[in-house]
Amino acid sequence: MTAELRIEPDELKTVAAELKPLAKELQEMAKKLKTVIGNHTTTTDALQPVVGNLERLSVEMKPADGNRTTEADEPITVIR
């Protein structure tokens, strides 16, 4: 089975005119996505020193018996 598709030049202009706004909308979406990714990366980078400080801190904990300790009874796990 063979199919032939013929598009006249004036139809091409119509299709191109319809695609132009879609292309512009895609460019805007791409810019927004790039901004979101950039903001996420910036936020993650900015939080790294905070996470590092939390990992190094000795935490004052109050065990179930009510006695306060100056260091954690168990290691602290930081999930990233």
N, C-alpha and C positions, 0 to 999 in steps of 0.2 A: 504494500500500500504506500502510495506516495502522496504527499500533501504539499501544496505550494502556497506560500504566503506572500501576498503582494501588498505593500504599503506605499501609498502615493506620497510624494514630497509634502503636499499640504497636510496630510495626516501626521507626518513626522513632526511638523511644526506644532500641531495640536498636542501630540503626546509630550513633546519637549516642554511645552508651556505648562502642561499639567504636572510634569515631574519637577519643575523648578521649585515650586513652593515646598514640595516634599523634601527635596535636597536641602533646602534652607532649614526646614524643621529638624532634619537629621543632624545638621551641623550644630544647631542650638542644643539638641539633646547631648551631643558629643561633648560640647563645652561644659554643660552642667555636670555630666558624668566625670569629666576630668577634674572639675572643681571639687566634687564630692570625694573622689579618690585622693586628691591633694590634701583636702582637709583631714581625711582619715589618717593619712600618713603623717601629717604635721602633728595631729593630736597624739598619735601613738609615740612619735619621737619625743614629744614634750613630756609624756608620762613616764618614759623610761627612767629618768633620775628619781622620780617619786617611788617607782617600784623598787629601784635599787636601794633607796633609803629604808623602805619598809622591810626589805629583806635583811638589812643590817641591824635594825633596831632590836633591842631586847625589850620584850613586852611584859608589862606588869599584869599578872593574871590573878584572879581570885578563885582558888580551887573550891570544890564542893564543901570542904570542911570549914570554910570561912577564913582560913589563914591566907594572908597576902604573900606573894612571892615577888622577887624582883626580876626573875627570869621565867621564861615559859617552861612549864613542866614537860611539854612536848614540842618538837620542832614545828615551826610554822611553814606551811606550804603556800607558796604564792603561785596562783594559776594565771598564766598569760594566754 
